[in-house]
Amino acid sequence: MSSSRPEQTVPGFIRFALELLRRELPQAYYQMCNSLAGRSAVVRVEGEELGIAGRPFELAFVALPRRPDITVETDCRTILRVIDAELTLEEAVRSGDLFVVGDRASLPRFHEALLTFVRGAVRSPGFPHLLEEFRWFAESRRGG
């Protein structure tokens, strides 16, 4: 990781979080890679987009794929509500606060990768500080 702080963009936080997981809990990171190997995803959060390609031992950040296997769209507030256990992933999807689309083979693999990420993040010593930075970032975007 080139910096001890994330770039203050949504893609910057995602990249930083994945690198932090890779460094602090490599087993969880590689399990995520295995779940997403051969799949591509587009993540959109409040108008910012990030392309991700799953490979056996890494998640690569790529140009936005034309036909991603998985597309995820949400906002910072929903991310924080899920992290704070105010909303489950299922509730976020049902309410339309989290939009996820993909083929039948990719969706379960993405779900498993996301659960692996969350399980790793709660055990990772660097994540509490990253979460506080993300809260500040999200609040500053709302103008508060």
MOZI-V244170 format. One record per pair of residues at least 4 apart in sequence whose C-alpha atoms are under 6 Angstrom apart, sorted by the first residue. I is the first residue (numbers start at 1). GAP is how many residues later the second one is. Records with the same first field share a line. If there is no record, write none. Layout:
BEGIN
I = GAP / GAP
END
This chain:
BEGIN
6 = 6 / 7 / 10
7 = 5
11 = 39
13 = 4
16 = 4
20 = 4
21 = 4 / 8
22 = 4 / 7
28 = 92
30 = 27
32 = 81
33 = 4 / 21 / 22 / 23 / 24 / 25 / 26
34 = 22
35 = 74 / 78
36 = 18
37 = 17 / 18 / 19
38 = 16 / 17
39 = 15 / 30
40 = 12 / 13 / 28 / 29
41 = 10 / 11 / 27 / 28 / 29 / 30
42 = 8 / 9 / 29
43 = 6 / 7 / 29
44 = 4 / 5 / 29
45 = 28 / 29 / 30
46 = 29
51 = 10 / 11 / 12 / 13
52 = 8 / 9 / 10
53 = 6 / 7
54 = 5
55 = 4
69 = 33
70 = 31 / 32
71 = 29 / 30
72 = 27 / 28
73 = 25 / 26
74 = 23 / 24
76 = 62
80 = 4
81 = 5 / 6
82 = 4 / 5 / 6
91 = 4
92 = 5 / 6
93 = 5 / 6
102 = 5
117 = 4
127 = 4
134 = 4
139 = 5
140 = 4
END
